[in-house]
């Protein structure tokens, strides 16, 4: 029996689902604003998947900024990638740029305490 864990990409949200999936969601939700053309976004993907595996109490979602401009503009996510940390419908923290996992863990610890 194989114990290999299948790593699935993070779920996506859109302009249409953002309200329900993020703003009305219980707990803490982290949204990565990204785009297909963004190299640093691709580098950040596997790191975020690891964070999700290690921190099941957090919900990590992706939002394609090119396809969901209304939400990207509303949250000033123009420099990609950018992570917005939401709790009870409010942004409690922002992390701009792709970071190595130790630096990302440090930023999240600062925001979530």
Secondary structure, DSSP 8 states (H G I E B T S, - for coil): ----------EEE-TTTHIIIIIT-SSEEEEEEE-TT-HHHHHHHHHHHHHHHH-TTEEEEEEETTT-HHHHHHTT--SSSEEEEEETTEEEEEEES---HHHHHHHHHHHH-
